[in-house]
Amino acid sequence: MDRTTEIKNDLSLFNEIVDELLADEIKNPVNQPTSVDALKDEVDLSLSNSPMELVQFKESIKTLILKTPKTGTRLFFNQLFGGRNGKAVLGDLLAVMLNNSMYTYKVAGPQVGVEKAIIKKVGEIVGYPSSCDGTFAPGGSMSNFMAMVMARDAKNLDTRFTGVKTTFTLYTSAQSHYSISKNAAFIGVGRDNVRFIPTNNKGEMDVESLEQQIEEDIQGGFTPFFVNATAGTTVLGAFDAVDEISVVCKKYKLWLHVDGAYCGAVIFSKKYARLLRGIEKTDSFSLNAHKMIGTPLSCSIFMTPHKKSLYDSFSNEASYLYQTDEDEYNLGKTSIQCGRRNDALKFWTLWKAVGTIGLEKIVDHQFELANYAREYINNNEDYILYSFEDSLSICFNYKGIPANELCSMLYQEGELLVGFGHVKEQEFVRLVCVNAANSTEDIKNFFEVIERVIETKSTLFTSLQIQ
């Protein structure tokens, strides 16, 4: 069999499996969980010396796929991503078939142009100068890492060669992403030199406390260099006041980064871009298109108005790679890694298909879902709401049931997937409204599933007591 025929046969098998998966998602939007202990008995994960017969091969793959948690369905609310957009999936599949690595123009060709077109357009929307630049990073954590490296180097460029010899300090809210402290260890600053700034009751950074902490550190002989603001905190979905924080950063000459991994895509919305007022004053900004925009994982965009700083921190000569004169199109010189997959194409195919207006509709619809969820909770006395307006994270408790117990029960029953969170010793269920394919009926169904499961459990418990 020639290679072309073999590929076509494999793609036919892919379509067959996808058809079965999509059909199963309608009937079973949430799988019954497979325990770690039962995994080896229920799914054949073994690897042998001899090739598997085609029939067994098909069944082995189908079993694995159908037992995997379904993140694209209307009952998946567990993480900060969800849903599935066909135009974006198309781009991702094409990227797999092309299998370009995005570090040089020589091997990626026009795919480099795809990435640069996105970077340019996002820069325009943010309000950065036309000379801005950026890259696609392997996730939000690595986008934050890149910002921290650039900030460190901007404070002292010799650090790239001599290592960290100054006691740097950096600042982030107490509700920010855990990657900030982890990255502080990676860049040589150290976890102990991360200052976690208190937040208000909405989860927004207290700007007055930020300035007080900076002043205290300067008096203590430290060298402040970086502030991380968050656009959509992981639990409450809060937006830090970028405009106000930028004033503090300018005063003390600190790098200001906005971690918009969760909700940075509000830049596409005329109505909700106000939540990132002042974004054009930042030194770097990141957003994950695999979250609010709904592209397949992963699709993380890192932006900066400081093009030279991007090159200073991440470029390194390699004659065996960079064999064309088009440095502007040799993306390996502005990215954290060498070989990397084409994460831009899936966002480009989606953006091409729906336009910027379509991206705006995707973003606005998620806020409509969140508003509906808050209204449902406020109109039902069995619920307590802990979150606020302008958040896609709907935090609540139901009938006083501990959130971790409720979420575990729903998971074990195979009813829906939703997580729980903590803020200031308060635990609650966290419903994340980032699946733009959902409707308000799906949000209503989410609550009705919870109510039905609890009612069934209560009835069963009462019945057992009577017996």
C-alpha positions as CSV (number, residue, x, y, z in Angstrom):
1,M,0.0,0.0,0.0
2,D,1.5,3.4,-1.0
3,R,1.7,6.2,1.6
4,T,-1.0,8.3,0.1
5,T,-3.5,5.5,0.2
6,E,-2.5,4.7,3.8
7,I,-3.1,8.3,4.9
8,K,-6.5,8.4,3.2
9,N,-7.5,5.1,4.9
10,D,-6.4,6.5,8.3
11,L,-8.3,9.7,7.7
12,S,-11.4,7.6,6.9
13,L,-10.9,5.9,10.2
14,F,-10.6,9.3,11.8
15,N,-14.0,10.4,10.3
16,E,-15.6,7.1,11.5
17,I,-14.4,7.6,15.0
18,V,-15.4,11.3,15.0
19,D,-18.9,10.4,13.8
20,E,-19.2,7.9,16.7
21,L,-17.9,10.5,19.2
22,L,-20.3,13.2,18.1
23,A,-23.2,10.8,18.2
24,D,-22.2,9.7,21.7
25,E,-21.8,13.3,22.9
26,I,-25.5,13.8,22.1
27,K,-26.6,10.7,24.1
28,N,-23.9,11.0,26.8
29,P,-22.6,14.5,27.2
30,V,-20.8,13.4,30.3
31,N,-19.0,10.1,30.7
32,Q,-19.3,7.9,33.8
33,P,-15.8,8.4,35.3
34,T,-13.2,5.7,35.0
35,S,-11.3,5.3,38.2
36,V,-7.5,5.1,38.0
37,D,-7.6,1.6,39.5
38,A,-10.1,0.5,36.8
39,L,-8.4,2.2,33.9
40,K,-6.1,-0.7,32.9
41,D,-9.1,-3.1,32.9
42,E,-11.5,-0.9,30.9
43,V,-9.1,0.5,28.4
44,D,-6.3,-1.4,26.6
45,L,-3.4,0.9,27.0
46,S,-0.7,-1.8,26.6
47,L,2.0,-1.6,24.0
48,S,3.3,-4.8,22.4
49,N,6.1,-5.9,20.0
50,S,3.7,-7.2,17.3
51,P,1.3,-5.0,15.3
52,M,-2.4,-5.1,16.3
53,E,-5.0,-6.4,13.9
54,L,-7.0,-3.6,12.2
55,V,-10.3,-4.6,13.9
56,Q,-8.7,-4.7,17.3
57,F,-6.9,-1.4,16.6
58,K,-10.1,0.3,15.7
59,E,-11.9,-0.9,18.8
60,S,-9.0,0.0,21.1
61,I,-9.0,3.6,19.8
62,K,-12.8,3.9,19.9
63,T,-12.9,2.7,23.5
64,L,-10.2,5.1,24.5
65,I,-11.9,8.1,22.8
66,L,-15.3,7.3,24.2
67,K,-14.1,7.0,27.7
68,T,-12.2,10.3,27.6
69,P,-13.9,13.3,29.4
70,K,-15.9,15.3,26.8
71,T,-14.9,18.9,27.0
72,G,-16.9,20.0,23.9
73,T,-20.4,19.3,25.2
74,R,-23.1,21.5,26.8
75,L,-22.5,20.0,30.3
76,F,-18.8,20.6,30.6
77,F,-18.1,23.6,32.9
78,N,-15.1,22.4,34.8
79,Q,-12.3,24.4,33.3
80,L,-11.7,27.8,31.7
81,F,-12.2,26.3,28.2
82,G,-15.0,24.4,26.6
83,G,-17.0,23.9,23.5
84,R,-15.9,23.3,19.9
85,N,-15.9,25.6,16.9
86,G,-15.8,23.8,13.5
87,K,-13.9,26.5,11.6
88,A,-11.2,26.5,14.2
89,V,-11.1,22.7,14.3
90,L,-10.6,22.8,10.5
91,G,-7.6,25.0,10.9
92,D,-6.1,22.8,13.5
93,L,-6.5,19.6,11.4
94,L,-4.9,21.4,8.5
95,A,-2.0,22.4,10.7
96,V,-1.5,18.7,11.7
97,M,-1.5,17.7,8.0
98,L,1.0,20.4,7.0
99,N,3.1,19.7,10.1
100,N,5.2,22.9,9.8
101,S,7.4,24.1,12.5
102,M,7.1,27.8,13.0
103,Y,10.6,28.8,13.8
104,T,11.8,29.7,10.3
105,Y,10.3,31.1,7.1
106,K,12.2,28.4,5.2
107,V,10.1,25.6,6.6
108,A,6.8,27.4,7.4
109,G,6.5,29.8,4.4
110,P,3.1,31.5,4.3
111,Q,2.1,30.0,7.7
112,V,4.5,32.6,9.2
113,G,2.5,35.2,7.5
114,V,-0.7,33.8,9.1
115,E,0.9,34.2,12.6
116,K,2.2,37.7,11.8
117,A,-1.2,38.8,10.5
118,I,-2.9,37.8,13.8
119,I,-0.2,39.6,15.8
120,K,-0.5,42.7,13.8
121,K,-4.3,42.8,14.0
122,V,-4.4,42.1,17.8
123,G,-1.8,44.8,18.3
124,E,-4.1,47.3,16.4
125,I,-7.1,46.3,18.6
126,V,-5.1,46.6,21.8
127,G,-3.8,50.0,20.7
128,Y,-0.1,49.2,20.6
129,P,2.1,51.1,18.1
130,S,2.4,49.6,14.6
131,S,5.9,48.5,15.5
132,C,4.6,46.1,18.1
133,D,5.4,42.4,18.0
134,G,4.4,39.1,19.6
135,T,4.4,35.4,19.3
136,F,2.3,32.3,20.1
137,A,3.4,30.7,23.3
138,P,2.6,27.2,24.6
139,G,0.0,28.3,27.0
140,G,-0.9,31.2,29.4
141,S,1.7,30.2,32.0
142,M,4.5,30.5,29.4
143,S,3.1,33.8,28.2
144,N,3.5,35.1,31.7
145,F,7.0,33.6,31.8
146,M,8.0,35.5,28.7
147,A,6.7,38.7,30.2
148,M,8.7,38.2,33.4
149,V,11.9,37.4,31.5
150,M,11.5,40.5,29.3
151,A,10.8,42.6,32.4
152,R,13.9,41.3,34.2
153,D,16.0,41.9,31.2
154,A,14.6,45.4,30.6
155,K,15.6,46.3,34.2
156,N,19.1,44.9,33.7
157,L,20.1,43.6,30.3
158,D,23.3,42.1,31.6
159,T,21.2,39.6,33.6
160,R,21.0,37.5,30.4
161,F,24.7,36.8,30.7
162,T,25.7,37.2,34.3
163,G,22.6,35.8,36.0
164,V,20.4,37.5,38.6
165,K,22.7,39.4,41.0
166,T,20.0,41.9,42.3
167,T,17.3,41.2,44.8
168,F,14.4,41.8,42.5
169,T,10.8,41.9,43.6
170,L,7.6,41.5,41.6
171,Y,3.9,42.1,42.3
172,T,0.7,40.3,41.5
173,S,-2.7,40.0,43.1
174,A,-3.5,37.4,45.7
175,Q,-6.1,36.0,43.3
176,S,-3.7,35.7,40.3
177,H,-2.6,32.6,38.4
178,Y,-0.3,30.2,40.2
179,S,2.2,30.4,37.3
180,I,3.5,33.8,38.6
181,S,5.3,32.3,41.6
182,K,6.4,29.3,39.7
183,N,7.9,31.5,37.0
184,A,9.6,33.6,39.6
185,A,11.7,30.5,40.5
186,F,12.4,29.8,36.8
187,I,13.8,33.2,36.1
188,G,16.0,33.3,39.1
189,V,14.1,35.9,41.1
190,G,12.7,33.3,43.6
191,R,9.3,32.6,45.0
192,D,10.0,34.5,48.2
193,N,10.3,37.7,46.3
194,V,6.8,37.6,44.9
195,R,4.5,40.0,46.6
196,F,0.9,39.0,46.7
197,I,-1.2,42.2,46.8
198,P,-4.5,42.0,48.7
199,T,-7.8,42.2,46.7
200,N,-11.2,43.8,47.4
201,N,-14.3,41.7,47.8
202,K,-14.7,41.4,44.0
203,G,-11.2,39.9,43.7
204,E,-9.6,43.0,42.1
205,M,-6.1,44.1,43.1
206,D,-6.0,46.8,45.7
207,V,-3.9,49.5,43.9
208,E,-3.2,51.5,47.1
209,S,-1.8,48.4,48.7
210,L,0.3,47.8,45.6
211,E,2.0,51.2,45.8
212,Q,2.5,50.8,49.6
213,Q,4.3,47.5,49.1
214,I,6.5,48.9,46.3
215,E,7.5,51.8,48.6
216,E,8.3,49.4,51.4
217,D,10.4,47.2,49.2
218,I,12.4,50.2,47.9
219,Q,13.1,51.3,51.4
220,G,14.2,47.7,52.2
221,G,16.8,47.7,49.5
222,F,14.9,45.6,47.0
223,T,14.6,46.3,43.3
224,P,11.0,46.2,42.1
225,F,10.7,45.4,38.4
226,F,7.4,43.8,37.4
227,V,3.7,44.0,38.1
228,N,1.2,41.4,36.8
229,A,-2.4,42.5,36.4
230,T,-5.1,40.0,35.7
231,A,-7.9,40.1,33.2
232,G,-10.2,37.4,34.6
233,T,-8.9,35.8,37.8
234,T,-9.1,32.1,37.8
235,V,-11.8,31.9,40.5
236,L,-14.0,35.0,40.6
237,G,-13.2,36.1,37.1
238,A,-12.2,39.6,38.2
239,F,-10.5,42.3,36.2
240,D,-7.7,44.3,37.8
241,A,-7.8,48.1,37.2
242,V,-5.2,48.3,34.5
243,D,-5.5,52.0,34.0
244,E,-4.9,52.8,37.7
245,I,-2.1,50.2,38.0
246,S,-0.4,51.7,34.9
247,V,0.0,55.0,36.8
248,V,1.8,53.3,39.6
249,C,4.0,51.3,37.2
250,K,5.0,54.5,35.3
251,K,5.8,56.3,38.5
252,Y,8.2,53.6,39.7
253,K,9.4,52.5,36.2
254,L,8.0,49.0,36.5
255,W,7.1,46.6,33.6
256,L,3.3,46.1,33.5
257,H,2.0,42.8,32.1
258,V,-1.7,41.9,31.8
259,D,-2.4,38.2,32.1
260,G,-5.5,37.9,29.9
261,A,-5.3,34.2,29.5
262,Y,-8.9,33.7,30.7
263,C,-10.7,36.9,29.6
264,G,-8.3,38.9,27.6
265,A,-10.5,38.3,24.5
266,V,-12.8,41.1,25.8
267,I,-10.6,43.3,23.6
268,F,-12.8,42.1,20.7
269,S,-16.0,43.5,22.3
270,K,-17.1,47.1,22.0
271,K,-19.3,46.6,25.1
272,Y,-16.8,44.8,27.3
273,A,-13.4,46.2,26.2
274,R,-14.0,48.8,29.0
275,L,-12.9,46.0,31.5
276,L,-9.4,46.4,30.1
277,R,-9.3,50.2,30.0
278,G,-5.7,51.3,29.8
279,I,-4.5,48.1,28.1
280,E,-2.6,50.2,25.5
281,K,-0.4,51.5,28.3
282,T,1.0,48.1,29.2
283,D,4.3,46.6,28.4
284,S,2.9,43.2,27.5
285,F,-0.4,41.4,27.2
286,S,-1.5,37.9,26.7
287,L,-4.8,36.1,25.8
288,N,-5.8,32.5,25.2
289,A,-7.9,32.0,22.1
290,H,-8.6,28.5,23.3
291,K,-10.6,29.9,26.2
292,M,-13.2,32.7,25.4
293,I,-12.8,32.3,21.6
294,G,-13.2,28.5,21.6
295,T,-10.3,27.4,19.4
296,P,-8.8,23.9,20.2
297,L,-6.0,23.8,22.8
298,S,-3.6,25.5,22.8
299,C,-3.7,28.9,21.2
300,S,-2.0,31.5,23.4
301,I,-1.0,34.9,22.1
302,F,1.7,37.1,23.7
303,M,2.0,40.8,22.7
304,T,4.3,43.6,23.5
305,P,4.9,47.1,22.2
306,H,8.6,46.6,22.8
307,K,9.8,44.7,19.7
308,K,13.5,45.1,20.5
309,S,13.0,43.8,24.0
310,L,11.4,40.7,22.6
311,Y,14.4,40.0,20.4
312,D,16.9,40.9,23.2
313,S,15.4,38.3,25.5
314,F,14.7,35.5,23.2
315,S,16.9,35.6,20.1
316,N,19.9,33.5,19.7
317,E,21.9,32.9,16.6
318,A,21.8,29.4,15.0
319,S,23.3,29.1,11.5
320,Y,22.0,25.6,11.1
321,L,18.4,27.0,11.4
322,Y,18.3,30.6,10.2
323,Q,19.3,30.3,6.5
324,T,17.3,33.1,5.0
325,D,17.7,36.8,5.2
326,E,14.2,37.4,6.4
327,D,14.9,37.7,10.2
328,E,11.5,39.4,10.5
329,Y,9.9,36.1,9.4
330,N,12.2,33.8,11.4
331,L,9.9,33.4,14.3
332,G,12.3,31.3,16.3
333,K,14.1,34.5,17.2
334,T,11.1,35.8,19.2
335,S,9.7,32.7,20.8
336,I,10.6,30.8,23.9
337,Q,11.1,27.4,22.1
338,C,12.7,26.3,18.9
339,G,10.4,23.7,17.2
340,R,6.8,24.5,17.7
341,R,3.5,23.6,16.1
342,N,1.4,26.0,14.1
343,D,-1.1,27.2,16.7
344,A,-2.0,30.3,14.7
345,L,-3.8,28.6,11.8
346,K,-6.9,27.5,13.7
347,F,-7.4,31.0,15.0
348,W,-6.9,32.5,11.5
349,T,-9.4,30.1,9.9
350,L,-12.0,31.0,12.5
351,W,-11.3,34.8,12.2
352,K,-11.4,34.6,8.4
353,A,-14.7,32.8,8.6
354,V,-16.6,35.0,11.1
355,G,-14.7,38.3,10.9
356,T,-13.9,40.5,13.9
357,I,-17.6,41.1,14.2
358,G,-18.1,37.3,14.7
359,L,-15.4,37.2,17.4
360,E,-17.3,40.1,19.2
361,K,-20.5,38.0,19.1
362,I,-18.7,35.0,20.6
363,V,-17.4,37.2,23.5
364,D,-20.7,39.0,24.1
365,H,-22.7,35.8,24.1
366,Q,-20.6,34.4,27.0
367,F,-21.5,37.4,29.1
368,E,-25.1,37.0,28.2
369,L,-24.9,33.4,29.5
370,A,-23.2,34.6,32.7
371,N,-25.9,37.2,33.2
372,Y,-28.6,34.6,32.8
373,A,-26.9,32.3,35.3
374,R,-26.6,35.1,37.9
375,E,-30.3,36.0,37.3
376,Y,-31.3,32.4,37.8
377,I,-29.4,32.2,41.1
378,N,-30.8,35.5,42.4
379,N,-34.3,34.4,41.7
380,N,-34.0,31.1,43.6
381,E,-33.7,31.2,47.4
382,D,-32.0,27.8,47.5
383,Y,-28.8,29.4,46.0
384,I,-26.3,31.8,47.4
385,L,-24.3,33.9,44.8
386,Y,-20.7,34.9,45.6
387,S,-19.6,36.4,42.2
388,F,-20.3,39.8,40.7
389,E,-21.3,41.5,37.4
390,D,-18.9,41.5,34.5
391,S,-17.6,38.0,35.3
392,L,-17.8,34.8,33.4
393,S,-17.3,32.8,36.6
394,I,-20.5,32.2,38.4
395,C,-19.7,31.2,42.0
396,F,-22.5,29.8,44.2
397,N,-23.6,27.3,46.7
398,Y,-26.8,25.3,46.7
399,K,-28.9,24.4,49.8
400,G,-25.8,24.7,52.0
401,I,-24.2,21.5,50.5
402,P,-20.4,21.7,50.6
403,A,-19.2,22.7,47.1
404,N,-16.6,19.9,46.9
405,E,-19.1,17.3,47.9
406,L,-21.7,18.6,45.3
407,C,-19.1,18.7,42.5
408,S,-17.8,15.2,43.4
409,M,-21.3,13.8,43.4
410,L,-22.2,15.2,40.0
411,Y,-18.9,13.9,38.6
412,Q,-19.4,10.4,40.1
413,E,-23.0,10.3,38.8
414,G,-21.8,11.2,35.3
415,E,-24.3,14.1,35.2
416,L,-22.0,17.1,34.5
417,L,-18.5,18.4,35.1
418,V,-18.1,21.5,37.2
419,G,-15.4,22.6,39.6
420,F,-15.2,24.4,42.9
421,G,-13.1,27.2,44.2
422,H,-12.0,29.1,47.3
423,V,-11.7,32.8,48.1
424,K,-10.9,34.0,51.6
425,E,-11.9,30.7,53.3
426,Q,-15.2,30.6,51.4
427,E,-15.8,27.5,49.2
428,F,-18.3,27.5,46.3
429,V,-19.2,25.9,43.0
430,R,-17.7,27.7,40.0
431,L,-19.7,27.6,36.9
432,V,-17.6,28.9,34.0
433,C,-19.5,30.4,31.0
434,V,-16.9,30.1,28.3
435,N,-18.6,27.7,25.9
436,A,-20.0,30.0,23.2
437,A,-21.9,27.1,21.7
438,N,-24.1,27.0,24.8
439,S,-27.5,28.7,25.0
440,T,-29.4,30.0,28.0
441,E,-31.4,26.8,27.9
442,D,-28.1,24.9,28.5
443,I,-27.4,27.1,31.5
444,K,-30.9,26.5,32.8
445,N,-30.4,22.8,32.3
446,F,-27.1,23.0,34.3
447,F,-29.0,24.2,37.3
448,E,-31.9,21.8,36.7
449,V,-29.5,18.8,36.7
450,I,-28.1,19.9,40.0
451,E,-31.6,20.2,41.5
452,R,-32.7,16.9,40.1
453,V,-29.6,15.0,41.4
454,I,-30.0,16.5,44.9
455,E,-33.7,15.8,44.9
456,T,-33.1,12.2,43.9
457,K,-30.4,11.8,46.5
458,S,-32.6,13.3,49.2
459,T,-35.6,11.1,48.3
460,L,-33.3,8.0,48.3
461,F,-31.9,9.0,51.7
462,T,-35.4,9.6,53.2
463,S,-36.6,6.2,51.8
464,L,-33.7,4.4,53.4
465,Q,-34.4,6.1,56.7
466,I,-38.0,4.9,56.6
467,Q,-36.9,1.3,55.9
